[in-house]
């Protein structure tokens, strides 16, 4: 038996969770690559990369 299909609300929740996880992973990678950068610079770069959808 197949599991029930997720509702639109559940799909939105899943997508939001995936997006948040992707940002956490990217922020960790930026911290690793640039340990000398202040937190605000890391967050600005993270947001820039997600806005432009570039790595």
VMD Tcl script that draws the C-alpha trace (Angstrom):
set ca {
  {0.00 0.00 0.00}
  {1.33 3.44 -0.92}
  {1.54 6.18 1.70}
  {-0.93 9.06 1.30}
  {0.21 11.97 -0.84}
  {1.32 15.03 1.15}
  {-1.05 17.96 1.25}
  {0.02 21.31 -0.24}
  {0.64 22.55 3.29}
  {2.88 19.57 4.05}
  {4.77 20.08 0.79}
  {5.39 23.70 1.70}
  {6.65 22.66 5.13}
  {9.01 20.09 3.57}
  {10.34 22.61 1.06}
  {10.88 25.18 3.81}
  {12.77 22.65 5.93}
  {14.98 21.68 2.97}
  {15.75 25.34 2.27}
  {16.66 25.97 5.93}
  {18.92 22.91 5.95}
  {20.63 24.01 2.73}
  {21.35 27.43 4.27}
  {22.80 25.82 7.42}
  {25.07 23.58 5.35}
  {26.22 26.48 3.15}
  {26.87 28.67 6.20}
  {28.98 25.91 7.75}
  {30.96 25.62 4.50}
  {31.53 29.39 4.42}
  {32.69 29.37 8.05}
  {35.11 26.57 7.23}
  {36.45 28.35 4.15}
  {36.64 31.80 5.80}
  {37.28 31.33 9.53}
  {38.55 34.91 9.82}
  {35.33 36.52 8.53}
  {33.01 38.14 11.08}
  {29.53 36.66 11.45}
  {27.84 39.54 9.64}
  {30.09 39.08 6.60}
  {29.34 35.35 6.55}
  {25.60 36.00 6.69}
  {25.81 38.66 3.98}
  {27.72 36.29 1.70}
  {25.27 33.48 2.44}
  {22.32 35.68 1.51}
  {24.08 36.94 -1.61}
  {24.74 33.40 -2.80}
  {21.16 32.30 -2.21}
  {19.79 35.41 -3.87}
  {21.94 34.86 -6.94}
  {21.62 31.06 -6.76}
  {25.35 30.65 -7.24}
  {27.96 28.79 -5.30}
}
mol new
graphics top color blue
foreach p $ca { graphics top sphere $p radius 0.5 }
foreach p [lrange $ca 0 end-1] q [lrange $ca 1 end] { graphics top cylinder $p $q radius 0.2 }
display resetview
